[in-house]
């Protein structure tokens, strides 16, 4: 077990120099590296603390313990930062080209992890066109893999839930996998339609890149914070419009994908929320939003525990079963099987 006990004693000048050399990465991204060229640091109580020597190598044990006990981010030297990004691009390109070869389940789990790593980078720089286009193509290929291997969708979903990715990047992927699996089970949609819904769901939260990371750890938000969160769907649409091949319907769904959340808030408060009647609704939008809410409720957050699928369905029943009774019934039947031990 590693321990943070190598506090770097630095002068003020040296500390600022070190800050200029370091860049934060998400701890899970180190899993693609065997070792680093320079030491890695945690930032604790106003000081950089060396937590990994260059000669120690990167282990899954270290990553898991660091994520659990310290932070979701770790600081590495710029040389290592660039090496991580280059290795990630290379790994994604390689696995995207070879998805049809080898064990599809192992390939699917690996690509899901790599997509999560890269989405974390996109959140940091959502206006990198090359990064965004590459992520779109990789996620499109990932959806093809899922569509062609229906039997492994459940396994990939549950494997991904056990990964140490931050929920802001894991949630869209989980929601999209579950949505694809459900839509395919109904037999009501073509593969092309299902793929479009998958991609719409996957990129719908990219506007959260404008929200400071620490805000996602808070149980209670001030009014300014609430405003930032409420704007993320609009921001997602604006970021994606004209940069990815989404049609107007997809962009409208992205812009309005929180309409069920507003409906739930209205139900709880007993008040009509501003602009609620202007939100785009429809069966596709409703299913996408419903599954997003269900995944969020059944996933643990830093500020709350998860709830059961049954509890999540109880809430969803109140806002969708009257308008879409058959679809809700189909969703219940599907989820019972999907989450069956």
N, C-alpha and C positions, 0 to 999 in steps of 0.2 A: 504494500500500500504506500502510495506516495504521500508526502506531507509537505505543506508549504512552510518551509523553515529556512529558506535561503534568501532572506530579505536583503535587497541590494542597498547598501549604504552609499548614498550618492550626495554630492553637493547639489545645490539648487541648479547650478549651471549644467552639471552632468545629467541631472534628471530631465531637464528640458531637451538636452541633446538626445537622450535616449528616446524621449517621446517623439522626436522628429524621425527616428529610425524605425519606430514600431507601427504596425497596423493591426487592428482587431480582425480576427476571423472567428467563425463559429466553431466551437470545439470539435463538433462531429466531423468537420471538414478534414481534420488531421488524419482521419481513418484511411484516406487515400495515399498517405505518405508513410514511408518506412522510417524516415528520420528527417531531422531539420539540420540546416547548415549552422544556424545560430540558436542560442537558448530561446525559450519561450517564457512569457511572463504572465502573471495575474496582476490585476490592479486592485490593491486592497488598502483601505484606510489611507488613501493619498500617496501610496508608495507602490512602485513596481516590485513584485516579488518573483524571483526566478523559480519556476515550477518544473522546468524540464531542460536538462542540459542537452547540448547538441549531440553528445556521445551516448545518450541513453536510449535513443530510438523511441518510436511512437508505438504504444501498445493499446489495445482495446480496453484493457483494465484501467490504464491511466485516463483515457477519454471518459469512461463511464464514471470513475470516481471524481474526476474534475467536474463533470457536468452535474453530478449529484451534490457535491460539497462546496463548489466554488462559484461557477458562473457558466452561462451558455457561450461566453466569448473568452478568447485567450489572445494575447498579444504576441505577434511574431515579427521578426525583422522583415524589412521590405523585400529582401532577396528571397526569403522563404515564402512570403506572401505571393510574389509573382510566380514562384515555382508551383505553389498550390493551385493557383488559377490556371496555369498552363496545363498542369497534370489533369485537372478537372475537365477542361475542354477536350483534351486528348482522350480521356476515358469515356466521356459521353459520346464523342464521335465514333470511337471504336465499338462500343456496345450497341449504338444505334445501327451501325452497319452489319452487326453480327447477331441480331436478335433471332434470326431464323435458325441459327446454329446452336447446338448444345441443349442443355436443360432449360426450357422456357421459364420454369418457375424461378430458378436461380437468376436467370437473366432479368426477369421481371422485377425481382426484389432489388437487384443491384441497380437497375436503371431507375427505379423509384427513389432509391437513396441518392443517386447522382443528380436526379432532377431536383430533389429537395436542397442539396448543396448549392446547385446553381441558382435556384429561386432565391436563396438567401443573398446571393451576390446581386441579383436583379433588384431586390428590395433596396439594396444599398445604392444602386445606380440604375434606376428604371428607364433612363433615356439612352442606354447603350443599345443601339439598334442591332448590332451584330449579336450581342448576348441574347437579346429578346427573340430575334429571328431563330437563333439556334435552339433556344428553349422551346419555341413553338414547334419546330420540326421534330425535336426529340420527343416531346409530349404527344405529338400526333402519331409517331411510330409506336410509342408506348400504348396508346389507345388501340392501335391495330393489333398489337400483341395480346391485349386483354380480350378483344372481340374474337380473335381466332382461338383463344384458349379459355373458354368459358369456365372450365372446371377448376382453374387455378385462381380465379378472381378473389374468392373468399380467402384463400391462403395468403395472397399478396397483401390484401387489406389488413389482415390480422398481423402479419409480419411487420408491416409498416407502422402499425400502432405501437410496436415495442421499440422503435428506434428513438434516438435521443434528439431528434430535430425539434427546433422550437415550434410551438403550435401554430404560429402565424404562417409558416411554410408547409407544415404537415397537414393542417386542416383542409386547404384547397385540394390537395392531392387525394386525401382520404374521401372527401366529399365527391370528387369526380369519379373515383374508382367505384364507389357505392352507387352513384347515379347511373353510370354506364351499365353496371351489373343489373340494376333494377330495370332500366329501360329495355335491355336485351331480353330479360325474362318475360316481359309483357308481350313480345311479338308484335307490337304496334308500330315500331319505328324501324326504318332501314338502317343499315350500318353507317351510312353517310350521315344521317340525322343524329344517330347516337354519338358519333365522333364529334360532330359540331357542338352538341350539348356538353360533351366531356370537356372540350377545349374552352367553351364559354365558362363552364364552372371552374375550370382550373385557373384561368387568368382573371377571374372576377374581382379578386381582392388585391390586385397589384397596387391599388391606390393607397393601401396601408403603408406603403414605403415612405409616405410623407409624415407618418406618426412616429415620434421618438420611441425607441425600443422599450425604454423603461415604463412607458404608459401601459404596455400590455401586461405588466405585472400587478397593476393596481385593481383593487376591488371597487374602489369608489373614485369617481372622476369628478373634477370640477366642471363648470359650465363650458369653459374654453376647450377642455379635453373632450367633452361630449360632442361639441361642435366639430372637432377634428375627426372624430370617429364617424359622425353622421355624414361627413363629406367624402368618405373614402370611396363609396360606390360611384359618385360623380367623377372623382379623380381617376378611378380605374378606367372609366369610359373614355375620358379625355386622353389618358396616357396611351390607350390602345388604338383609338380612332385613327385610321390611316396608316398605322404602323404594322398591324397584323391583318390578315385577310378575313376579318370579321364583317358580316353583313349588318345591315341596320337593325334587324331583329335581335341578333346576338348582342350588339352594343346596347340596345334598349333593355334587354334582360340583365346585362351587367350593371347598367345604371340603376335598375330598379330591383336588384336581387334581394334587398332587405325589406321588401314590402310586407312579407309575412311577419318579420320582427316587429314592424310598426303595428300590424294588426294585433299581435299578441300584447304589445304595450297598451294599445287602445282598449283591449279586452280587460286587462288588469286594472287600468286607471279609470275606465269608464268614460274616457274622453276621446273625441275625434282629434287625431293628430294633424298638424298642418300639412297640407298637400297630399294627405293619404289617399284622397279620391282621385288624384292624378297619376298614381303609380300604375305602371303597366302590369296587368295580370293575365293569366291564361294557364292552361294545364302544364305546359312546358316550364314556364316560369315558376309555377306553384311547386312542381316536383323538385326542381333545382333548389329552390329556397327551403323546402321542407327537409330535404336530405342534408343540406348545409346546417340547418338548425339541429337536426338529430345528431349529426356527427359532433357538433360543438357541445351539446348537452351531455353526450356519452363519453366525452374526453375530459381528462383532468386539466385544470388550469392552476397557475400559481396561487390564485386567490380563492379557489373553490374546488370541491370534489366533483367527480363525475356522477351522473345518475344512470339508472338502468334504461335500456331501450324502451321498456314498458312505460316508464315515467315520461320519457320524451314523447312517445306516441299519444299518451293521454293529453298532453298539451297540444300537439298537432291536431288531434281529433277536433278540438274546439274551434279551430280556425279553417280547416279544409274539408271536413267530412260532409258538411251540409251541401257545399257547392260541388264537391267531387267525391261522392260516396263510394263509387265502384273503384276509383283509383286509390282511395284511402284503404279500402279493403284489400286490394291487391298489394299495396305497400306493406300492410300488416303481415299478410301471409308470407311475402318475400323476406321480410326482416326476421321473422321467427325462424326461418330456415337458415338465413345468412349468419345469424348470431347464435345458432344452436351449437352447444358444446360438442 
